[in-house]
Amino acid sequence: MKGYERFIMKTLLALCTLVVLSSPALSSLKKVLNSQLGGDLLLAGGESGKEILLEDSGDYNVQGHSLIRQGKIEAAAEQFREAIKTEPASPAGYRNLGWCLYKLGRYKESKLIYVKVLELDPEDAWSYGAMGQNCIYLEEYENARIALESAVARRPDLDWAYDNLAVAYYHLGDYEKAYQADRKAMELNPNSPWYYYNLGLSCVELGKSDEAINNFKKAILLGVPHRSETYHRLILEYQKIADPESAWRAYRELQAVDPEAASRLRTILGPGPAPNPSVE
C-alpha cells in the first residue's frame, strides 16, 4: 500500500468507529437520489456486484450467497456477520457484508467494512473500488477519487470502477479526466447505458455537443433507467446546436413511451405547437 493510500485508510479509521459487527445496525444512510429534471446528479452507474459470488469460502458465506440469489439481502448480511465471527482474519466475510450494506443503502457502514478489508488485504482492488463507490453516494468525492484510482491501478479491467472514477472526477470539476475515465469504461464494456449517459454529461461540460448527443442517444437505445433526464439532456443539446427539429423529434419519442415525463419537458421547447415532422 502506497503512503498516501495508507494515510487515507488511517484517516478514515480515525474519523469513524467500526461498530457494525457488534451492535444493532445504524440508521439507514440511503440517499434519496434527486431525479428532478434539469439536475446535474450522476448516478454511480457501474455495478460492483459481479464478483461477490466468487467469495464462497466457509459455510456462512455459502449460505449468505444463497440468500442473495433469493433477494434476501438483510438475511444474507447476518450470515456474513457470522462468517466474520468464524473467520475474523479472512477478508471474504467482510467483503460480502460490505456489498450487502451497499445494496441496502447503508453507505457509511459499507465504507467502513471495506476499510477493514483493506487492512486484511491491502492489494484488494475490488474493495478499493467498492469503497470509492460508497464515497460517491456519501458525496466524499476526493476520497472516492483516491480509492477508485487505487482500484484501477491494481485492476485495469474493472469497467465499473472507471465509470465511478469518472463520476468522482466530474463532481470535482475535472471534466477531461471524467471524459477519459468513461471512455475507458466503455472500451471495457460497450453495453452499459450508464457509461454513455455519464460520458454525455462530461461532453456537455467540455462543449462537445455532437458527441454528447450521440452518447445520450446510445444511452436511451440501451435502456438507461434515467430516461426522462436523458431525453432532457438530449433536447437541450439539440437546442444548443440550433436543431429544433431534432429536439421536437426527441420530445415525441419520449411522449410515445412516457407522456407524463414528456409533459414536464414541454416548457423547455418554447411556446407554440410542435412543427410537423419532416418526411424522412
C-alpha positions as a Markdown table, in Angstrom:
| # | Residue | x | y | z |
|---|---|---|---|---|
| 1 | Met | 0.0 | 0.0 | 0.0 |
| 2 | Lys | 1.4 | 3.4 | -1.0 |
| 3 | Gly | 2.0 | 6.1 | 1.6 |
| 4 | Tyr | -0.9 | 8.3 | 0.6 |
| 5 | Glu | -3.3 | 5.3 | 0.5 |
| 6 | Arg | -2.2 | 4.3 | 4.0 |
| 7 | Phe | -2.8 | 7.8 | 5.2 |
| 8 | Ile | -6.3 | 7.8 | 3.8 |
| 9 | Met | -7.1 | 4.4 | 5.4 |
| 10 | Lys | -5.8 | 5.6 | 8.8 |
| 11 | Thr | -7.8 | 8.9 | 8.5 |
| 12 | Leu | -11.0 | 7.0 | 7.7 |
| 13 | Leu | -10.5 | 4.8 | 10.7 |
| 14 | Ala | -9.7 | 7.7 | 12.9 |
| 15 | Leu | -12.9 | 9.6 | 11.9 |
| 16 | Cys | -15.3 | 6.6 | 12.2 |
| 17 | Thr | -15.8 | 3.9 | 14.8 |
| 18 | Leu | -16.3 | 0.4 | 13.4 |
| 19 | Val | -19.4 | -0.8 | 15.3 |
| 20 | Val | -21.4 | -2.6 | 12.7 |
| 21 | Leu | -20.2 | -6.0 | 13.8 |
| 22 | Ser | -21.1 | -5.7 | 17.5 |
| 23 | Ser | -24.2 | -3.5 | 17.7 |
| 24 | Pro | -27.5 | -3.2 | 16.0 |
| 25 | Ala | -27.4 | -1.7 | 12.5 |
| 26 | Leu | -27.1 | 2.1 | 12.4 |
| 27 | Ser | -29.9 | 4.0 | 10.9 |
| 28 | Ser | -30.0 | 3.7 | 7.2 |
| 29 | Leu | -27.9 | 6.3 | 5.3 |
| 30 | Lys | -29.5 | 5.7 | 2.0 |
| 31 | Lys | -29.7 | 8.8 | 0.0 |
| 32 | Val | -32.8 | 10.0 | -1.9 |
| 33 | Leu | -31.5 | 10.4 | -5.4 |
| 34 | Asn | -32.6 | 13.6 | -6.9 |
| 35 | Ser | -34.3 | 12.8 | -10.2 |
| 36 | Gln | -35.8 | 16.2 | -10.9 |
| 37 | Leu | -35.4 | 17.3 | -14.5 |
| 38 | Gly | -32.5 | 19.5 | -15.0 |
| 39 | Gly | -30.5 | 18.2 | -12.1 |
| 40 | Asp | -26.8 | 17.5 | -12.6 |
| 41 | Leu | -26.6 | 14.3 | -10.5 |
| 42 | Leu | -24.7 | 11.5 | -11.9 |
| 43 | Leu | -25.6 | 8.1 | -10.6 |
| 44 | Ala | -22.9 | 5.5 | -9.8 |
| 45 | Gly | -23.6 | 3.5 | -12.9 |
| 46 | Gly | -21.1 | 0.7 | -12.6 |
| 47 | Glu | -22.3 | -2.4 | -10.8 |
| 48 | Ser | -19.8 | -3.7 | -8.3 |
| 49 | Gly | -21.6 | -7.0 | -7.5 |
| 50 | Lys | -20.4 | -9.2 | -10.3 |
| 51 | Glu | -17.6 | -10.8 | -8.4 |
| 52 | Ile | -19.2 | -11.0 | -5.0 |
| 53 | Leu | -20.5 | -14.5 | -5.5 |
| 54 | Leu | -17.0 | -15.8 | -6.0 |
| 55 | Glu | -16.3 | -15.4 | -2.3 |
| 56 | Asp | -17.7 | -18.7 | -1.2 |
| 57 | Ser | -15.2 | -19.7 | 1.5 |
| 58 | Gly | -16.9 | -21.1 | 4.6 |
| 59 | Asp | -20.4 | -22.4 | 5.2 |
| 60 | Tyr | -21.8 | -19.0 | 6.3 |
| 61 | Asn | -20.6 | -17.3 | 3.1 |
| 62 | Val | -22.2 | -20.0 | 1.0 |
| 63 | Gln | -25.5 | -19.6 | 2.9 |
| 64 | Gly | -25.2 | -15.9 | 2.5 |
| 65 | His | -24.8 | -16.1 | -1.2 |
| 66 | Ser | -27.8 | -18.4 | -1.5 |
| 67 | Leu | -29.9 | -15.7 | 0.3 |
| 68 | Ile | -28.5 | -13.0 | -2.1 |
| 69 | Arg | -29.8 | -15.1 | -5.0 |
| 70 | Gln | -33.2 | -15.1 | -3.4 |
| 71 | Gly | -33.1 | -11.3 | -2.9 |
| 72 | Lys | -32.9 | -11.6 | 0.9 |
| 73 | Ile | -30.0 | -9.1 | 1.3 |
| 74 | Glu | -30.6 | -8.3 | 5.0 |
| 75 | Ala | -30.7 | -12.0 | 5.9 |
| 76 | Ala | -27.5 | -12.5 | 3.8 |
| 77 | Ala | -25.8 | -9.8 | 5.8 |
| 78 | Glu | -26.5 | -11.7 | 9.0 |
| 79 | Gln | -24.9 | -14.8 | 7.6 |
| 80 | Phe | -21.8 | -12.8 | 6.6 |
| 81 | Arg | -21.6 | -11.4 | 10.1 |
| 82 | Glu | -21.5 | -15.0 | 11.4 |
| 83 | Ala | -18.8 | -15.8 | 8.8 |
| 84 | Ile | -16.7 | -12.9 | 10.2 |
| 85 | Lys | -17.1 | -14.3 | 13.7 |
| 86 | Thr | -16.0 | -17.7 | 12.5 |
| 87 | Glu | -13.0 | -16.5 | 10.4 |
| 88 | Pro | -12.1 | -13.0 | 11.6 |
| 89 | Ala | -8.8 | -13.0 | 9.7 |
| 90 | Ser | -10.4 | -13.7 | 6.4 |
| 91 | Pro | -11.4 | -10.8 | 4.2 |
| 92 | Ala | -14.2 | -12.8 | 2.5 |
| 93 | Gly | -16.9 | -12.3 | 5.0 |
| 94 | Tyr | -16.1 | -8.6 | 5.4 |
| 95 | Arg | -16.2 | -8.1 | 1.6 |
| 96 | Asn | -19.5 | -9.9 | 1.3 |
| 97 | Leu | -21.0 | -7.9 | 4.2 |
| 98 | Gly | -19.8 | -4.6 | 2.7 |
| 99 | Trp | -21.6 | -5.5 | -0.5 |
| 100 | Cys | -24.8 | -6.2 | 1.3 |
| 101 | Leu | -24.7 | -3.0 | 3.2 |
| 102 | Tyr | -24.1 | -1.1 | 0.0 |
| 103 | Lys | -27.1 | -2.7 | -1.6 |
| 104 | Leu | -29.2 | -1.8 | 1.4 |
| 105 | Gly | -28.1 | 1.8 | 1.0 |
| 106 | Arg | -26.1 | 1.9 | 4.3 |
| 107 | Tyr | -23.1 | 3.5 | 2.6 |
| 108 | Lys | -21.2 | 4.7 | 5.6 |
| 109 | Glu | -21.3 | 1.3 | 7.2 |
| 110 | Ser | -20.3 | -0.3 | 4.0 |
| 111 | Lys | -17.4 | 2.0 | 3.5 |
| 112 | Leu | -16.1 | 1.2 | 7.0 |
| 113 | Ile | -16.3 | -2.5 | 6.3 |
| 114 | Tyr | -14.1 | -2.1 | 3.2 |
| 115 | Val | -11.6 | -0.2 | 5.3 |
| 116 | Lys | -11.4 | -3.3 | 7.4 |
| 117 | Val | -11.0 | -5.5 | 4.2 |
| 118 | Leu | -8.1 | -3.4 | 3.1 |
| 119 | Glu | -6.4 | -3.7 | 6.4 |
| 120 | Leu | -6.5 | -7.5 | 5.9 |
| 121 | Asp | -5.7 | -7.4 | 2.1 |
| 122 | Pro | -4.1 | -4.1 | 1.1 |
| 123 | Glu | -3.9 | -5.0 | -2.5 |
| 124 | Asp | -7.7 | -5.8 | -3.0 |
| 125 | Ala | -8.6 | -3.7 | -6.0 |
| 126 | Trp | -12.2 | -4.7 | -5.9 |
| 127 | Ser | -12.6 | -3.4 | -2.3 |
| 128 | Tyr | -10.9 | -0.1 | -3.2 |
| 129 | Gly | -13.4 | 0.3 | -6.0 |
| 130 | Ala | -16.4 | -0.6 | -3.8 |
| 131 | Met | -15.2 | 1.8 | -1.1 |
| 132 | Gly | -15.0 | 4.5 | -3.7 |
| 133 | Gln | -18.5 | 3.8 | -4.8 |
| 134 | Asn | -19.8 | 4.2 | -1.3 |
| 135 | Cys | -17.8 | 7.5 | -1.0 |
| 136 | Ile | -19.6 | 8.8 | -4.1 |
| 137 | Tyr | -23.0 | 8.2 | -2.5 |
| 138 | Leu | -21.7 | 9.9 | 0.6 |
| 139 | Glu | -20.6 | 12.8 | -1.6 |
| 140 | Glu | -17.0 | 12.3 | -0.4 |
| 141 | Tyr | -15.6 | 12.8 | -3.9 |
| 142 | Glu | -12.0 | 13.3 | -3.1 |
| 143 | Asn | -11.9 | 10.1 | -1.0 |
| 144 | Ala | -13.8 | 8.4 | -3.9 |
| 145 | Arg | -11.1 | 9.6 | -6.4 |
| 146 | Ile | -8.3 | 8.2 | -4.3 |
| 147 | Ala | -9.9 | 4.9 | -3.7 |
| 148 | Leu | -11.0 | 4.4 | -7.3 |
| 149 | Glu | -7.6 | 5.4 | -8.7 |
| 150 | Ser | -6.2 | 2.8 | -6.4 |
| 151 | Ala | -8.7 | 0.2 | -7.8 |
| 152 | Val | -8.0 | 0.8 | -11.5 |
| 153 | Ala | -4.2 | 0.9 | -10.9 |
| 154 | Arg | -4.4 | -2.6 | -9.5 |
| 155 | Arg | -7.2 | -3.9 | -11.8 |
| 156 | Pro | -7.4 | -2.1 | -15.1 |
| 157 | Asp | -10.1 | -4.4 | -16.2 |
| 158 | Leu | -12.8 | -3.1 | -13.7 |
| 159 | Asp | -15.1 | -1.1 | -16.1 |
| 160 | Trp | -17.4 | -0.2 | -13.2 |
| 161 | Ala | -14.5 | 1.3 | -11.2 |
| 162 | Tyr | -13.6 | 3.5 | -14.2 |
| 163 | Asp | -17.1 | 4.7 | -14.5 |
| 164 | Asn | -17.4 | 5.6 | -10.8 |
| 165 | Leu | -14.0 | 7.3 | -11.1 |
| 166 | Ala | -15.5 | 9.4 | -13.9 |
| 167 | Val | -18.3 | 10.3 | -11.6 |
| 168 | Ala | -15.8 | 11.4 | -8.9 |
| 169 | Tyr | -13.8 | 13.5 | -11.4 |
| 170 | Tyr | -17.0 | 15.1 | -12.7 |
| 171 | His | -18.1 | 16.2 | -9.2 |
| 172 | Leu | -14.5 | 17.5 | -8.6 |
| 173 | Gly | -14.8 | 19.6 | -11.8 |
| 174 | Asp | -12.2 | 17.7 | -13.8 |
| 175 | Tyr | -14.3 | 17.0 | -16.8 |
| 176 | Glu | -11.5 | 16.0 | -19.1 |
| 177 | Lys | -10.4 | 13.2 | -16.7 |
| 178 | Ala | -14.1 | 12.2 | -16.3 |
| 179 | Tyr | -14.4 | 12.0 | -20.1 |
| 180 | Gln | -11.3 | 9.8 | -20.4 |
| 181 | Ala | -12.3 | 7.5 | -17.5 |
| 182 | Asp | -15.7 | 6.9 | -19.0 |
| 183 | Arg | -14.2 | 6.2 | -22.4 |
| 184 | Lys | -12.1 | 3.6 | -20.8 |
| 185 | Ala | -15.1 | 2.1 | -19.1 |
| 186 | Met | -16.9 | 1.9 | -22.5 |
| 187 | Glu | -13.9 | 0.2 | -24.1 |
| 188 | Leu | -14.2 | -2.5 | -21.4 |
| 189 | Asn | -18.0 | -2.7 | -21.5 |
| 190 | Pro | -19.7 | -1.1 | -24.5 |
| 191 | Asn | -23.2 | -2.2 | -23.5 |
| 192 | Ser | -23.8 | -0.2 | -20.3 |
| 193 | Pro | -26.2 | 2.7 | -20.8 |
| 194 | Trp | -24.9 | 4.5 | -17.7 |
| 195 | Tyr | -21.4 | 4.8 | -19.2 |
| 196 | Tyr | -22.9 | 6.6 | -22.2 |
| 197 | Tyr | -25.1 | 8.8 | -20.1 |
| 198 | Asn | -22.2 | 9.8 | -17.8 |
| 199 | Leu | -19.9 | 10.3 | -20.8 |
| 200 | Gly | -22.5 | 12.5 | -22.3 |
| 201 | Leu | -22.6 | 14.8 | -19.3 |
| 202 | Ser | -18.8 | 15.2 | -19.5 |
| 203 | Cys | -19.1 | 16.1 | -23.2 |
| 204 | Val | -21.7 | 18.8 | -22.3 |
| 205 | Glu | -19.2 | 20.4 | -19.9 |
| 206 | Leu | -16.4 | 20.2 | -22.5 |
| 207 | Gly | -18.5 | 21.7 | -25.2 |
| 208 | Lys | -18.7 | 18.6 | -27.3 |
| 209 | Ser | -22.4 | 18.8 | -28.2 |
| 210 | Asp | -22.3 | 16.4 | -31.1 |
| 211 | Glu | -20.6 | 13.8 | -29.1 |
| 212 | Ala | -22.9 | 14.4 | -26.1 |
| 213 | Ile | -25.9 | 13.9 | -28.4 |
| 214 | Asn | -24.6 | 10.6 | -29.7 |
| 215 | Asn | -23.9 | 9.4 | -26.2 |
| 216 | Phe | -27.3 | 10.3 | -24.9 |
| 217 | Lys | -29.0 | 8.6 | -27.9 |
| 218 | Lys | -26.9 | 5.5 | -27.3 |
| 219 | Ala | -27.9 | 5.5 | -23.6 |
| 220 | Ile | -31.6 | 5.7 | -24.5 |
| 221 | Leu | -31.2 | 2.9 | -27.1 |
| 222 | Leu | -29.5 | 0.7 | -24.4 |
| 223 | Gly | -32.4 | 1.3 | -22.0 |
| 224 | Val | -31.0 | 3.8 | -19.4 |
| 225 | Pro | -33.4 | 3.8 | -16.4 |
| 226 | His | -32.9 | 7.6 | -16.0 |
| 227 | Arg | -34.8 | 8.0 | -19.3 |
| 228 | Ser | -36.6 | 11.3 | -18.9 |
| 229 | Glu | -33.5 | 13.0 | -17.6 |
| 230 | Thr | -31.5 | 11.7 | -20.6 |
| 231 | Tyr | -34.1 | 13.0 | -23.0 |
| 232 | His | -34.0 | 16.3 | -21.3 |
| 233 | Arg | -30.2 | 16.5 | -21.8 |
| 234 | Leu | -30.6 | 15.4 | -25.4 |
| 235 | Ile | -33.2 | 18.1 | -26.1 |
| 236 | Leu | -31.0 | 20.8 | -24.5 |
| 237 | Glu | -28.0 | 19.8 | -26.7 |
| 238 | Tyr | -30.2 | 19.9 | -29.8 |
| 239 | Gln | -31.2 | 23.4 | -28.9 |
| 240 | Lys | -27.6 | 24.4 | -28.2 |
| 241 | Ile | -26.7 | 23.5 | -31.8 |
| 242 | Ala | -29.8 | 25.2 | -33.2 |
| 243 | Asp | -31.6 | 22.0 | -34.3 |
| 244 | Pro | -35.2 | 22.5 | -33.1 |
| 245 | Glu | -36.5 | 19.8 | -35.5 |
| 246 | Ser | -34.4 | 17.1 | -33.8 |
| 247 | Ala | -35.4 | 18.5 | -30.4 |
| 248 | Trp | -39.0 | 18.0 | -31.2 |
| 249 | Arg | -38.4 | 14.6 | -32.6 |
| 250 | Ala | -36.7 | 13.6 | -29.3 |
| 251 | Tyr | -39.7 | 15.0 | -27.4 |
| 252 | Arg | -42.1 | 13.0 | -29.5 |
| 253 | Glu | -40.1 | 9.8 | -28.8 |
| 254 | Leu | -40.4 | 10.4 | -25.1 |
| 255 | Gln | -44.1 | 11.3 | -25.4 |
| 256 | Ala | -44.8 | 8.0 | -27.1 |
| 257 | Val | -43.4 | 6.0 | -24.2 |
| 258 | Asp | -43.9 | 8.3 | -21.2 |
| 259 | Pro | -46.4 | 11.0 | -21.8 |
| 260 | Glu | -46.2 | 12.3 | -18.2 |
| 261 | Ala | -42.5 | 12.8 | -18.4 |
| 262 | Ala | -42.8 | 14.4 | -21.8 |
| 263 | Ser | -45.4 | 16.9 | -20.4 |
| 264 | Arg | -42.8 | 18.1 | -17.8 |
| 265 | Leu | -40.3 | 18.7 | -20.6 |
| 266 | Arg | -42.8 | 20.6 | -22.9 |
| 267 | Thr | -41.8 | 24.0 | -21.4 |
| 268 | Ile | -38.2 | 23.8 | -22.4 |
| 269 | Leu | -39.2 | 23.6 | -26.1 |
| 270 | Gly | -40.7 | 27.1 | -26.0 |
| 271 | Pro | -44.2 | 28.3 | -26.9 |
| 272 | Gly | -46.2 | 27.3 | -29.9 |
| 273 | Pro | -47.3 | 24.0 | -31.4 |
| 274 | Ala | -44.7 | 21.4 | -32.4 |
| 275 | Pro | -43.7 | 21.7 | -36.1 |
| 276 | Asn | -44.8 | 19.0 | -38.4 |
| 277 | Pro | -42.2 | 16.2 | -38.5 |
| 278 | Ser | -40.2 | 16.2 | -41.7 |
| 279 | Val | -40.6 | 13.4 | -44.2 |
| 280 | Glu | -37.7 | 11.1 | -43.9 |
